[in-house]
Amino acid sequence: MSTYAVPQAVHQAAQNCLVANDWICGEYLRTRSEELTEATLQHIWITVASVLIGLAVAFPLAVLVRARPRFAGPVLGLTTLLYTIPSLAMFSLLLPLFGLSAALVVTGLVLYSLTILVRNIVAGLDAVPEDAREAARGMGYGPWRMLWEVELPLALPALMAGVRIATVSTIALTTVGALVGQGGLGNLIDDGVQTTFKAQVLTASALCVLLAVMADLLLLGAQRLLTPWTRIRTAAGAPRAAGSKAAGSKTAASMAAASKAAV
């Protein structure tokens, strides 16, 4: 066999995986790389836009619930109700407002993210030690300054946990946007299922999983950078039971000062 025949045979074998409709096919990756890249980028920007807008909506709702507990039932109940609406029904309700556009998908994903984000932000704010608030008041902090410089930084672990869950779930839910042609990798999965194109279904699905894992790791790294005092506290160990209330207040004040520096 000539040297020219060897690469030709390899290329033919690669093409055979497309003909045979194999689940794993390198030729599919080579010939459809541009399509895969475009779908992945669309998936990422829809996810990022949905989570950021969701945070912008969820934060004031959580602050309202924290400041006015009587609103907790209606707000949490409404966000939970929105989460239970099937995606097909949600898109149908939003269709007259947004048409068949990416805004339709983003709005639906924002509404789905609220139940996770609002609850985690409220839980994080509720978990802030009262000693930290007392120390901040003693230093002359007003309500809003205390929220931004003390309570919010100390609530970051719970808040970031909510963002991580919301991001991973949004990456998965974005594929539903294929119903209106705006699903990122979901478009490829839907097309592959309709045409029984195995390599396309497997590749697009694997990319969705990879995006979710990478996003979670990136957010976990961001959480560690934004909350250095949690690592210091873990390394130092839990406060001794024999510590007095005054010592606890001092620790809380130190945490508030550390959080202010971190912000």
N, C-alpha and C positions, 0 to 999 in steps of 0.2 A: 504494500500500500504506500502511495506517495505521501510526502510531507504535506501536500496540499489537501489530500483526502482526509487526513486526520482531523483538522479543525472543521472541515466540512461535515464529517460524521458527527462530531461533537455538537455542532450547531443543529444538525438534523435531529439528534437525540433530544436536544433542548426543546425544539419545536414539537416533538412528539408528545411531550407532557401537556401541551395545549390541546393537541388533537385527542389525546387520551382523556382529557379533562381531569387531570390529577389534582389532588388537594394542594400539594406542594409543587410549585412550578417556577423555577428561576427565570424562565423566558417571560412569564407574565410580569415579574418585577422589572425586567429589562425593558419590555415594550410598553408597559403602562406606567412608568415611573412619573411622568408628568401628570397624569390623571390622579395618581395616588398622592402626589405632593399637593396638588390643588385641593383635593378633598380633605386632606389632613389640615392644611392651613385654614380652610373654612371651618372645620370642626373646632380648631383651637380658638379662633376669634369669636365664634358664637358662644363657646364655653366661657371665655374670659369676660366678654361683654355681659353675659347673663349673671355671672357671679358678682361682678363689680356693681352692676345696677341693683342686684338683689341686696347686696350689703348696704348700698345707699338708701334703699327703702326700709330694710330691716332695722337698721340702727336707730333711727328716730322712733320707730314703733316700739322697740325694746326700751328706749329711754322713757317713752310715754308710759309703758306698762310699769316700769320701775318707779316712776314718780307718782303715778296715779293707779294704784292697784285695782281700782274698780274697773279699769279698762282691760285688765288681764284676760278675763273670760271672753269678751267679744273679740279681742285681737287674736288671741291664741286659737279660739274656736274658728274664726274666719280663715286663718292661715291653714289650719288643719283641714277645713272643708275644701279649700282650694286644692290641697294636695291629693284629696281623694277623687277629684274629677278625672275621668279617663282622658288621656291625651287627645284622642280623636274628638271627644266632645269639647275639650278646651280649645282646640284649634278651630272647630266649627263656630264656637261662640266668638272667637277673636277675629275670624275671617272677614266679617263686614268692616271691621275697623282698619285692618292692616293689609288685607288682600294676600295673595300668594307671594309673600316676601320674607326675608330673613327676620324682619321686625316681628312678624307673627310668631316665629319660633322662639326668638329671644324673650318676648313678653311672656309666653307660656312657661318658659324655663325659669324666668324671674319669679313668677307666681308660685311655681313648685318649690323654689328654694327658700321661700319665706318661712315656712314652718320650721325648717332646720335652723336657719340663721337667727330668727327672732328668739327661739327657745334657748339656744346656746348663749346668745348675748345676755339675755336675762339671767340665765343660770350663772354666768361668769360674774356679772355685777352683784348678784345676791351672795356670791361666795367671797367677796372682798371682806377681809377681817374688819370688824367694827373698830378694833384698836387703830387700824390704819386711818380710818375716817376721823377718829378722835384726835389722832396726832396731826392730821392735816388741818382740822379746825383750829387746833391750838396754834398752828403756824399762820393762821389768818386766811386759809383757803376758803373761797366762796363755793357755792354749789357747782357752778360750771367749771371752775378751775379744778375743783376736786375731781369732777368727772373725767376731765381730759388728762390731768397730770397724775392722778392717783388711782382712781377706780378703773378706768379703761386699761391702763397698762397692767394692773394686777389681774384684770379679767381676760387678758390676751390668751392664756392657755385654753380656756373654754371657748373663746371666740374663734381662735385658730382651728380648734377641733371641729367646730361647726363649719368653718370655711372649707376644711379638708373634706368633710362628708358631703357638703353641698357641691364641691367641685367634682368629686368622683361620680356622684349621682348625676350631675349635669352632663358630664362626658358621656355617660350611658344614655341619658334621655335625649341628648342631641340627635341621636340616630333616628328618633321618631320623626324628626323634621323631614325625613325622606317622604313622608306623606304629602308634603307640599313642595318637594324638590329642593329643600334647604336643610338637608341633614348631614352635610359633610361626608364622613365615611359611611354614614347610614345610607346615602344614595347608592354607593357601590354595593353595600350588603343587599339592599333591596333589589337592585338590578341583577346581582348574582343569583339571588334566590329565584327571581322570576325566570332567569335563563338557565338555571342549574349550573352556573359557572363556579365550580368548586374553589378554584384558586383565588378568585376574586372575593368570595365570601370569607374564606379563611384568612386571607391577607388583611382585608379591611377590619375584620373582627379582632385579629391579633394587634393591629395598630391601635384600635380603641382601648384594648387592655393595656398596651404599652403607654399610651397617653395618660391613662388613669394612674398607673404606677409612678410615672415620672412626675406628674403633677402633685401627687401625694408626698413624694420624697422632697420635692422643691419646697412645698409649703411647710413640711416638717423642719427642713433646714432654716427656713425663714422664721419659724416659731422659735427655734433655738437661738437665733441671732437677736430676736426682739425681746426675749425673756431671759437674759443672762443670770438674773437673780435666782431663777429656779434651779439652775445647775449649781450655783454656789450653795443654795439651801440644801440641795440633795447631798452635795459633797460634805457639808458640815454635819449632816444628820439632823434628825428631828429635835426640836427643843426639849430639854429635860423637863420631866414632870414636876420637878421641884422648883422650877422657875416661878417667880412671883408674877402678879398681874402687871407690876411696873416694868418688869423685864420684858413681858409680852408686848407692852405698849412701845417700848424702845425698839424691839424687833420690827414691829409694824411700821414705826416711823422710818426705820432704816430702809425697809422695803419700799416705802413711798418715795424716799429720796432716790433710791436706785431706779425706780420706775421713771421718775422725772428725768433723771440723767439719760436713761435709755431712750425716752421719747425725744 
